[in-house]
Amino acid sequence: VLIMQFYKEDFEEYTRLQLHRDIVLDQAKSRNIKLVKFESVLGLMKDMPMLVPLTTEFTKLLRIILCMPVSTCTAERSFSSLRRLKSYLRSTITQERLNHIAVFFAILIT
C-alpha cells in the first residue's frame, strides 16, 4: 500500500490500480493461495497469464517493485566510485587539456 501511494504519479489511474489489486486478491482467494510473500504473487501471475492483460496497472506496480534496490549499498558504492574517479581525473589533468576545456567553455557561453 505504501508503494502504491509513493508511486501514485506513475500510474494512469490510482483507482484502477486498486481495482486491479482487488482482482488479483480475489483470484488468489478463490484458489486458496495466501499472498504472504512476493514470490507467491509472481507465482499466481505465472499460473494465470490471462491476469496480466487484465491487470495492467498491477503488473506495472510489480515491475516497479522488481526494479527497486533492496538496499542503498549499490547506489552508495557507485557514488563513491564516481567520487574517486573525479578526484583522479582532476589530479591528472594536464595544463593543455585544462586550456582546451576553458576555450570550449568560453565558446559555449558566448
ABEGO torsion letter per residue (X at the ends): XAAAAAAAAABABAAAAAAAAAAAAAAAAAAGBBBABAAAAAAAAAABAAAAAABAAAAAAAAAAAABBABAAAAAAAAAAAAAAAAAAAAABBAAAAAAAAAAAAAAAX
